[in-house]
Amino acid sequence: MPSPPLVPDLEPIDDAHLYKMTLGDPALEREVLLLFTAQAASLMALLASWPPDAAALAHTLKGSARAIGAFGVADAAAAVEDALSRNDDAAEPLMVLEAAVEHVRAVIDARAKPAGSGF
C-alpha cells in the first residue's frame, strides 16, 4: 500500500479566500503573504527545537495559514497541535507541516517575483 503524500493534495493557497480576506487589494495581498512567509519561517524554526509552548506555536501558525487560505498548512499545523496536546509523538506531523510550509512559501516567492508576478 503506497504512503500518502507528505503535503495534502490541496491548492497551496485558496485564491478566492485570499481575495476575500484582502478585499481584492493586490498590495494588501502581497503584504499579508510576505508577512505569512516571515512568520511561518520564524515559527517553524522555533518548533524545530520542541519548546514547551510548541502546541501554542502550531496553533498560531494554523490561524495565520487559515487567514491567507493556506488550508493545507493549517491542517498540518492542527495535526501537530493535536499530537502535542495528546502527548503523542509529533515528529511525523511536524515533517508534514514543514513540507506544507515550504510548498506555500515557494508559491508565495514565485508570486512575489516582479515580472509577471501574481501581485
C-alpha positions in Angstrom: 0.0 0.0 0.0 1.5 3.3 -1.0 2.2 6.0 1.6 0.1 9.2 1.5 1.8 12.3 0.2 3.6 14.5 2.8 1.7 17.5 1.5 -2.1 17.1 1.2 -3.5 17.4 -2.4 -4.9 20.9 -1.9 -4.1 24.1 -3.7 -1.3 25.7 -1.7 -3.4 28.9 -1.4 -7.1 29.3 -1.9 -7.0 32.4 -4.1 -10.8 33.1 -3.7 -10.4 33.1 0.1 -7.3 35.3 -0.1 -9.0 37.7 -2.4 -12.0 38.0 0.0 -9.7 38.4 3.1 -7.7 41.2 1.3 -10.7 42.9 -0.2 -9.2 42.3 -3.7 -6.3 44.7 -2.9 -3.2 43.4 -4.6 -0.9 45.4 -2.4 -2.6 44.1 0.8 -2.4 40.6 -0.7 1.3 40.9 -1.3 1.8 42.3 2.2 -0.1 39.6 4.1 1.6 36.8 2.0 5.1 38.2 2.7 4.2 38.6 6.4 3.0 35.0 6.4 6.3 33.7 5.0 8.3 35.6 7.6 6.1 34.4 10.5 6.0 30.8 9.2 9.8 30.7 8.9 10.1 32.0 12.5 7.5 29.6 13.9 9.0 26.6 12.1 12.5 27.5 13.5 11.0 27.6 17.0 9.0 24.4 16.5 12.2 22.5 15.4 13.5 22.8 19.0 10.3 21.4 20.5 9.8 24.2 23.1 7.3 23.8 25.9 4.9 26.1 24.1 5.1 24.1 20.8 1.4 23.4 20.7 0.6 27.1 21.0 3.1 27.9 18.2 1.4 25.3 16.0 -2.0 26.9 16.9 -0.7 30.3 15.9 0.6 29.0 12.6 -2.7 27.3 12.0 -4.6 30.6 12.4 -2.2 32.5 10.2 -2.4 29.9 7.5 -6.2 29.9 7.6 -6.3 33.7 7.3 -4.5 33.6 3.9 -6.2 30.4 2.6 -3.2 28.1 3.1 -5.5 25.3 4.3 -3.0 22.5 3.8 -0.6 24.3 6.1 -3.5 24.9 8.6 -4.5 21.2 8.6 -0.8 20.2 9.1 -0.4 22.6 11.9 -3.6 21.3 13.5 -2.2 17.8 13.3 1.0 18.9 15.2 -1.1 20.8 17.7 -3.3 17.8 18.3 -0.4 15.4 18.6 1.3 17.6 21.2 -1.9 18.2 23.1 -2.3 14.4 23.4 1.4 14.0 24.3 1.8 11.8 21.2 4.9 11.8 19.1 4.6 14.8 16.8 7.7 14.2 14.7 5.8 12.9 11.6 3.2 15.6 11.7 6.0 18.2 12.0 7.6 16.8 8.9 4.3 17.1 7.1 3.9 20.7 8.3 7.5 21.5 7.2 6.7 20.2 3.7 3.4 22.1 3.5 5.0 25.4 4.7 7.9 25.1 2.2 5.4 24.4 -0.6 3.4 27.5 0.2 6.5 29.6 0.7 7.7 28.6 -2.7 4.4 29.6 -4.3 4.5 32.9 -2.5 8.1 33.5 -3.5 7.1 32.8 -7.2 4.3 35.2 -7.0 6.5 37.9 -5.5 8.8 38.0 -8.4 8.5 41.4 -10.1 8.0 40.3 -13.8 4.7 38.5 -14.4 4.0 38.0 -10.7 0.6 37.3 -9.4 0.7 40.6 -7.3 
